[in-house]
Amino acid sequence: MNILEHEKKGEIKEEKREEPQEDHHANEESGDAKPQHERDTRHHIEHQKHAEHKEHTERRKKHDETFNPISLVLLGFLILILLFNHLKIIEINKGIGQKILESEEAARPARIQLTAITDSKCSDCYSIGPVLTALKAANNVTSEKNLNYESDDAKKLIKDYGIRKVPALIVTGETAKANPQGFTQQGEALLFSQQTPPYLDADSGKVVGRVQATIINATACTQCSNAGLVISQLKASAVAITKQTLIDSESEEGRQAMAKYKIQKLPALLLSEDAKYYELITGIWSRIGTVEEDGTHVFREVSPPYYDPATNKTEGLARLTMINDSSCKECYDVTTHVGILEGGFGVELVSKKTVDVSSAEGKALIAKYSITAVPTIVVEEATVYEGLKNVWPNVGTIEKDGAIIFRNFGNWKGNTYRNLTTGKIEANPAAEG
């Protein structure tokens, strides 16, 4: 290729390179500049967006660098709270569920087995029927046996459990849940322990608690207390009085019994040895009587009136004399003492009379006992009443001859009386309340 050709080719290339510019300018001259303008605008917008995005990214980065640690702590704390609450709810629900189960378990009747041992020959022995009924009503009885005392099975159970009283009742199964009253623990079983006489003593094979009562009456004492009332009270307290005998103190049997037991007051009450099986009797007998060598219980605290065989005299037939002052209209009613003596202390008043302070008898009593105030009373033959005797020092005096005089008006609030020393009428303040 020669130089001219080369130059020509170069010119052609240059011309070709310049064509776009000519086209661009031609387009501008022709007014067709929209594509380029849009491209420039888009480029500017993209550049601006890029700048804004970069600035936003930097701000967010700076914000994250500033707040991320705090946010993480708060987030962690929030997670812990949520976790704690969740666990707490689980725990509460578990507790509620447990309580429901416990409540259901507590309400469920205990599953128990009952074995009763009775003596078919003892018709008056303690009855465990009501105990069985109560157990069946409160529990789920899965099995029940009734054994006769003389059977081999009953004898084995009596030996195994150390049973001493028949009828007996053995409870097995859920004994802790059943927890009936009146039972004692014996190994894994419960034994009924509140049998009251009569019952069969398993050691001796005899029925105990059948009490025989004997009353020794004084023929000469028509006003003596009634020992039969004591027997009635014992029967009302479930003491089995199976035999009751009444003998006269003047009979041979009566004299022998009085001599044997050194009876000093009539009527006398004797209870047989089986009285010892009653807690009611053993708990109080040392205060009201004695237990003799043969086991006989002798009731000695006989309430007056009673007959004293040593003096052949009836004690406790009290006589009451009321000393009144008819001139004192304001004075209290002296007959009030009658109700107190008879109703409050059980004094047997065989005679009651009222004398005036101005009468000869009244003056004689005032002088004899140095009485300083009226109305008052003089009671004779009343010191055998222990209750009255014990309280009277707070009320008056007991004279050497045994007479009881009312003197302490200050202890009787609200009553008006005459002071015989001054002759004045005095009134005690009424009791408060």
C-alpha positions as CSV (number, residue, x, y, z in Angstrom):
1,M,0.0,0.0,0.0
2,N,1.4,3.4,-1.0
3,I,1.3,6.5,0.9
4,L,-1.5,8.0,-0.9
5,E,-3.6,5.0,-0.3
6,H,-2.6,5.1,3.3
7,E,-3.5,8.7,3.6
8,K,-6.8,8.1,2.0
9,K,-7.5,5.3,4.4
10,G,-6.6,7.5,7.2
11,E,-8.9,10.3,5.9
12,I,-11.6,7.8,5.6
13,K,-11.1,6.6,9.2
14,E,-11.0,10.2,10.4
15,E,-14.2,10.9,8.5
16,K,-15.7,7.8,10.1
17,R,-14.7,8.9,13.6
18,E,-16.2,12.3,13.1
19,E,-19.5,11.0,11.9
20,P,-21.0,10.5,15.4
21,Q,-20.2,14.1,16.3
22,E,-21.7,15.3,13.1
23,D,-24.8,13.2,13.8
24,H,-25.0,14.5,17.4
25,H,-24.7,18.0,16.3
26,A,-27.1,17.3,13.4
27,N,-29.5,15.9,15.9
28,E,-29.1,19.0,18.1
29,E,-29.6,21.2,15.2
30,S,-32.6,19.3,14.2
31,G,-34.0,19.6,17.7
32,D,-33.9,15.8,18.5
33,A,-31.9,16.1,21.9
34,K,-34.4,14.3,24.2
35,P,-32.6,11.0,24.5
36,Q,-29.4,12.5,25.7
37,H,-31.2,14.8,28.1
38,E,-33.1,12.0,29.6
39,R,-30.0,10.0,30.0
40,D,-28.3,13.0,31.8
41,T,-31.3,13.5,34.1
42,R,-31.4,9.8,34.9
43,H,-27.8,9.8,35.6
44,H,-28.1,12.8,37.9
45,I,-31.0,11.2,39.7
46,E,-29.2,8.0,40.1
47,H,-26.1,9.8,41.3
48,Q,-28.3,11.8,43.8
49,K,-30.0,8.6,45.0
50,H,-26.6,7.0,45.4
51,A,-25.4,9.9,47.5
52,E,-28.5,9.8,49.6
53,H,-28.3,6.1,50.1
54,K,-24.7,6.4,51.0
55,E,-25.5,9.2,53.5
56,H,-28.4,7.1,54.9
57,T,-26.2,4.1,55.2
58,E,-23.6,6.1,57.0
59,R,-26.2,7.5,59.4
60,R,-27.7,4.1,60.0
61,K,-24.2,2.7,60.6
62,K,-23.5,5.5,63.0
63,H,-26.9,4.9,64.7
64,D,-26.3,1.2,64.9
65,E,-22.9,1.9,66.3
66,T,-24.4,4.2,68.9
67,F,-27.6,2.3,69.9
68,N,-27.0,-1.4,69.1
69,P,-25.5,-2.3,72.6
70,I,-28.4,-0.7,74.4
71,S,-30.9,-2.3,72.1
72,L,-29.4,-5.7,72.6
73,V,-29.5,-5.3,76.4
74,L,-33.2,-4.3,76.3
75,L,-34.0,-7.0,73.9
76,G,-32.2,-9.5,76.1
77,F,-34.0,-8.2,79.2
78,L,-37.4,-8.4,77.4
79,I,-36.6,-12.0,76.4
80,L,-35.7,-12.8,80.0
81,I,-39.0,-11.3,81.2
82,L,-41.0,-13.2,78.7
83,L,-39.2,-16.4,79.5
84,F,-39.7,-15.8,83.3
85,N,-43.4,-15.1,82.8
86,H,-43.7,-18.2,80.7
87,L,-42.0,-20.4,83.3
88,K,-44.1,-18.8,86.0
89,I,-47.3,-19.5,84.1
90,I,-46.1,-23.1,83.7
91,E,-45.4,-23.3,87.4
92,I,-48.7,-21.8,88.4
93,N,-50.6,-24.1,86.0
94,K,-48.6,-27.0,87.4
95,G,-49.5,-25.9,91.0
96,I,-53.1,-25.5,90.2
97,G,-53.1,-28.9,88.5
98,Q,-51.4,-30.3,91.6
99,K,-54.0,-28.7,93.9
100,I,-56.8,-30.0,91.8
101,L,-55.3,-33.5,92.0
102,E,-54.8,-33.2,95.7
103,S,-58.4,-31.9,96.2
104,E,-59.7,-34.7,94.1
105,E,-57.6,-37.2,96.1
106,A,-58.8,-35.7,99.4
107,A,-62.4,-35.9,98.3
108,R,-62.0,-39.5,97.3
109,P,-63.3,-41.9,99.9
110,A,-60.7,-44.2,101.4
111,R,-60.6,-47.8,100.3
112,I,-60.8,-49.9,103.4
113,Q,-61.5,-53.4,104.5
114,L,-63.5,-54.2,107.7
115,T,-63.3,-57.2,110.0
116,A,-65.7,-57.4,113.0
117,I,-65.3,-59.9,115.8
118,T,-68.4,-60.3,118.1
119,D,-69.6,-62.7,120.8
120,S,-73.0,-64.1,119.7
121,K,-73.7,-65.2,123.3
122,C,-73.4,-61.6,124.7
123,S,-76.7,-59.9,123.9
124,D,-76.0,-56.9,126.2
125,C,-72.4,-56.3,125.1
126,Y,-71.4,-53.1,123.4
127,S,-72.8,-52.7,119.9
128,I,-70.4,-51.8,117.1
129,G,-73.2,-51.4,114.7
130,P,-73.3,-47.6,114.7
131,V,-69.5,-47.6,114.2
132,L,-69.8,-49.8,111.2
133,T,-72.5,-47.7,109.7
134,A,-70.4,-44.5,110.1
135,L,-67.4,-46.1,108.5
136,K,-69.4,-47.3,105.5
137,A,-71.0,-43.9,105.0
138,A,-67.6,-42.1,105.0
139,N,-65.4,-44.6,103.1
140,N,-65.3,-47.1,100.2
141,V,-65.6,-50.5,101.9
142,T,-64.1,-53.0,99.5
143,S,-64.6,-56.0,101.8
144,E,-66.3,-56.8,105.1
145,K,-66.1,-59.8,107.4
146,N,-68.0,-60.7,110.5
147,L,-66.4,-63.4,112.7
148,N,-67.7,-65.0,115.8
149,Y,-65.4,-64.8,118.8
150,E,-65.0,-68.6,119.1
151,S,-64.0,-69.1,115.5
152,D,-60.4,-70.0,114.7
153,D,-60.0,-67.0,112.4
154,A,-61.2,-64.7,115.1
155,K,-58.8,-66.2,117.7
156,K,-55.9,-65.8,115.3
157,L,-56.7,-62.1,114.7
158,I,-57.2,-61.6,118.5
159,K,-53.7,-63.0,119.0
160,D,-52.0,-61.2,116.1
161,Y,-53.4,-57.8,117.0
162,G,-53.4,-58.2,120.8
163,I,-57.1,-57.6,121.0
164,R,-58.4,-57.4,124.6
165,K,-62.0,-56.3,124.1
166,V,-64.8,-58.0,122.1
167,P,-66.7,-56.9,120.1
168,A,-63.6,-55.7,118.1
169,L,-63.3,-54.0,114.8
170,I,-60.2,-54.1,112.6
171,V,-59.8,-51.6,109.7
172,T,-57.1,-52.2,107.0
173,G,-56.4,-50.6,103.7
174,E,-56.0,-46.8,103.3
175,T,-56.2,-46.3,107.1
176,A,-54.2,-43.0,107.0
177,K,-56.7,-41.5,104.6
178,A,-59.7,-42.9,106.5
179,N,-58.4,-41.7,109.9
180,P,-61.6,-42.6,111.8
181,Q,-62.2,-41.4,115.4
182,G,-62.0,-43.9,118.3
183,F,-59.3,-46.1,116.7
184,T,-55.7,-46.9,117.7
185,Q,-52.9,-47.9,115.3
186,Q,-51.8,-51.5,115.5
187,G,-49.2,-52.2,112.9
188,E,-50.7,-51.3,109.5
189,A,-54.3,-51.7,110.9
190,L,-56.6,-49.7,113.1
191,L,-58.4,-51.2,116.1
192,F,-61.5,-49.7,117.6
193,S,-60.7,-48.8,121.2
194,Q,-63.7,-47.1,122.7
195,Q,-65.9,-50.1,123.7
196,T,-67.8,-49.3,126.8
197,P,-68.9,-52.1,129.2
198,P,-70.3,-54.6,129.1
199,Y,-67.9,-56.3,126.8
200,L,-66.1,-59.7,126.6
201,D,-62.6,-59.6,128.1
202,A,-60.5,-61.5,125.6
203,D,-57.9,-62.5,128.2
204,S,-60.4,-64.1,130.7
205,G,-63.2,-65.0,128.2
206,K,-65.7,-63.4,130.6
207,V,-68.2,-60.6,130.1
208,V,-67.3,-57.6,132.3
209,G,-69.2,-54.5,133.3
210,R,-72.4,-56.0,134.6
211,V,-72.8,-54.1,137.9
212,Q,-75.0,-55.2,140.8
213,A,-76.2,-52.5,143.1
214,T,-77.3,-53.0,146.7
215,I,-79.1,-50.3,148.8
216,I,-79.2,-50.6,152.6
217,N,-82.1,-48.5,153.9
218,A,-82.8,-47.2,157.4
219,T,-86.2,-48.2,158.4
220,A,-86.4,-45.5,161.0
221,C,-85.5,-42.7,158.6
222,T,-88.6,-41.8,156.6
223,Q,-87.1,-38.5,155.5
224,C,-83.7,-39.8,154.4
225,S,-82.3,-39.2,151.0
226,N,-83.2,-41.7,148.2
227,A,-80.2,-43.8,147.2
228,G,-82.2,-45.0,144.2
229,L,-81.7,-41.6,142.6
230,V,-78.0,-42.3,142.4
231,I,-78.7,-45.6,140.7
232,S,-80.9,-43.8,138.2
233,Q,-78.1,-41.4,137.4
234,L,-75.7,-44.2,136.8
235,K,-78.1,-45.9,134.5
236,A,-78.6,-42.7,132.6
237,S,-74.8,-42.5,132.2
238,A,-74.8,-46.0,130.5
239,V,-73.7,-48.0,133.5
240,A,-75.2,-51.4,133.1
241,I,-77.0,-52.1,136.5
242,T,-78.0,-55.6,135.8
243,K,-79.3,-56.4,139.3
244,Q,-80.7,-54.1,142.1
245,T,-81.2,-55.3,145.7
246,L,-82.8,-53.4,148.6
247,I,-82.1,-54.6,152.1
248,D,-83.1,-53.2,155.5
249,S,-80.5,-52.1,158.0
250,E,-82.3,-54.0,160.8
251,S,-82.1,-57.3,158.9
252,E,-79.4,-59.8,159.4
253,E,-78.0,-59.3,155.9
254,G,-78.2,-55.5,156.5
255,R,-76.3,-55.7,159.8
256,Q,-73.6,-58.0,158.4
257,A,-73.1,-55.6,155.4
258,M,-72.9,-52.6,157.7
259,A,-70.4,-54.3,159.9
260,K,-68.3,-55.6,157.1
261,Y,-68.0,-52.2,155.3
262,K,-68.2,-50.0,158.4
263,I,-71.2,-48.1,157.2
264,Q,-71.7,-44.8,159.1
265,K,-74.5,-43.2,157.1
266,L,-77.7,-44.7,155.8
267,P,-79.0,-45.2,153.2
268,A,-75.8,-46.9,151.9
269,L,-75.1,-47.8,148.3
270,L,-72.8,-50.7,147.3
271,L,-71.7,-51.5,143.8
272,S,-70.1,-54.8,142.7
273,E,-66.5,-55.1,141.6
274,D,-67.4,-54.7,137.9
275,A,-68.0,-51.0,138.6
276,K,-64.2,-50.6,138.0
277,Y,-64.6,-51.0,134.3
278,Y,-66.4,-47.7,134.0
279,E,-64.2,-44.6,133.7
280,L,-67.1,-42.5,134.9
281,I,-67.0,-44.3,138.3
282,T,-63.2,-44.8,138.7
283,G,-62.7,-41.1,137.9
284,I,-64.8,-39.8,140.8
285,W,-65.0,-42.6,143.3
286,S,-62.0,-41.6,145.4
287,R,-63.9,-38.4,146.3
288,I,-67.3,-39.9,147.1
289,G,-66.5,-43.4,148.4
290,T,-64.1,-46.3,148.9
291,V,-63.2,-49.5,147.1
292,E,-62.9,-52.4,149.5
293,E,-60.6,-55.4,149.4
294,D,-63.2,-57.5,147.7
295,G,-63.7,-54.9,145.0
296,T,-67.0,-53.6,146.3
297,H,-67.5,-49.9,145.8
298,V,-69.1,-48.2,148.8
299,F,-70.7,-44.9,148.3
300,R,-70.1,-42.8,151.5
301,E,-70.8,-39.2,150.7
302,V,-74.5,-39.6,151.4
303,S,-76.5,-36.4,151.1
304,P,-78.5,-35.3,154.2
305,P,-80.8,-36.0,155.6
306,Y,-79.2,-39.4,156.5
307,Y,-79.4,-41.8,159.4
308,D,-76.4,-42.2,161.8
309,P,-76.4,-45.8,163.1
310,A,-74.0,-44.9,165.9
311,T,-76.4,-42.3,167.4
312,N,-79.6,-43.7,166.0
313,K,-80.4,-40.1,164.9
314,T,-81.4,-38.6,161.6
315,E,-79.0,-35.8,160.6
316,G,-79.8,-32.9,158.4
317,L,-83.4,-32.1,159.5
318,A,-82.8,-28.4,159.6
319,R,-85.0,-25.8,161.5
320,L,-85.2,-22.2,160.3
321,T,-86.2,-19.2,162.4
322,M,-86.5,-15.9,160.6
323,I,-86.2,-12.7,162.7
324,N,-88.2,-9.8,161.2
325,D,-88.7,-6.1,162.1
326,S,-92.3,-5.3,161.5
327,S,-91.6,-1.6,162.0
328,C,-89.2,-1.5,159.1
329,K,-91.4,-1.3,156.0
330,E,-88.3,-0.7,153.8
331,C,-86.4,-3.8,155.0
332,Y,-85.9,-6.7,152.7
333,D,-88.2,-9.7,152.7
334,V,-86.6,-12.2,155.1
335,T,-88.4,-15.2,153.5
336,T,-86.0,-14.8,150.6
337,H,-83.6,-17.0,152.6
338,V,-86.0,-20.0,152.3
339,G,-85.5,-20.3,148.5
340,I,-81.7,-19.9,148.9
341,L,-81.4,-22.6,151.5
342,E,-83.7,-25.1,149.9
343,G,-83.0,-24.5,146.2
344,G,-79.4,-23.4,146.4
345,F,-78.0,-25.7,149.0
346,G,-80.5,-28.5,149.2
347,V,-81.2,-28.0,152.9
348,E,-84.2,-30.0,154.2
349,L,-86.1,-27.5,156.3
350,V,-88.5,-29.5,158.5
351,S,-89.7,-26.4,160.3
352,K,-89.9,-22.7,159.3
353,K,-91.1,-19.9,161.5
354,T,-90.9,-16.1,161.7
355,V,-90.5,-14.0,164.9
356,D,-90.5,-10.3,165.3
357,V,-87.5,-8.5,166.7
358,S,-89.8,-7.0,169.5
359,S,-91.1,-10.5,170.6
360,A,-89.7,-12.4,173.6
361,E,-88.3,-15.1,171.4
362,G,-86.8,-12.6,169.0
363,K,-85.2,-10.7,171.8
364,A,-83.9,-13.9,173.3
365,L,-82.2,-15.0,170.0
366,I,-80.7,-11.5,169.5
367,A,-79.3,-11.6,173.0
368,K,-78.1,-15.3,172.7
369,Y,-76.2,-14.8,169.4
370,S,-75.4,-11.0,169.8
371,I,-77.3,-10.2,166.6
372,T,-76.7,-6.6,165.5
373,A,-78.9,-6.2,162.4
374,V,-82.3,-7.5,161.2
375,P,-84.0,-9.1,159.3
376,T,-81.8,-12.2,159.7
377,I,-82.1,-15.9,160.1
378,V,-81.0,-18.6,162.6
379,V,-80.6,-22.1,161.1
380,E,-80.2,-25.2,163.3
381,E,-79.1,-28.7,162.4
382,A,-77.7,-27.6,159.1
383,T,-73.9,-28.0,159.4
384,V,-74.0,-31.5,157.9
385,Y,-74.7,-29.8,154.5
386,E,-71.1,-29.4,153.3
387,G,-71.9,-26.9,150.6
388,L,-73.6,-24.5,153.0
389,K,-71.0,-25.0,155.7
390,N,-68.1,-24.2,153.2
391,V,-69.7,-21.0,151.9
392,W,-71.2,-19.6,155.2
393,P,-68.0,-17.9,156.5
394,N,-68.6,-15.3,153.7
395,V,-72.2,-14.8,154.7
396,G,-72.3,-15.0,158.4
397,T,-71.2,-17.1,161.4
398,I,-71.4,-20.7,162.6
399,E,-71.9,-20.7,166.3
400,K,-70.5,-23.1,168.9
401,D,-73.8,-24.9,169.2
402,G,-73.9,-25.3,165.4
403,A,-76.5,-22.6,164.7
404,I,-75.9,-20.6,161.5
405,I,-76.6,-16.9,161.6
406,F,-76.8,-14.5,158.7
407,R,-74.7,-11.3,159.4
408,N,-72.8,-9.9,156.5
409,F,-75.3,-7.5,155.0
410,G,-72.6,-5.8,153.0
411,N,-72.3,-8.9,150.8
412,W,-76.0,-8.7,149.9
413,K,-76.3,-5.7,147.6
414,G,-79.5,-3.8,147.3
415,N,-81.2,-4.9,150.5
416,T,-82.3,-2.5,153.3
417,Y,-81.9,-3.5,157.0
418,R,-82.0,-2.0,160.5
419,N,-78.8,-1.5,162.4
420,L,-79.8,-2.5,166.0
421,T,-76.7,-0.8,167.5
422,T,-77.7,2.7,166.1
423,G,-81.4,2.0,165.5
424,K,-81.0,3.4,162.0
425,I,-82.3,1.9,158.8
426,E,-79.4,1.4,156.3
427,A,-79.4,0.4,152.7
428,N,-76.7,-1.3,150.7
429,P,-76.1,0.0,147.2
430,A,-77.7,-2.0,144.5
431,A,-75.4,-4.5,142.7
432,E,-73.8,-3.1,139.5
433,G,-74.9,-4.3,136.1
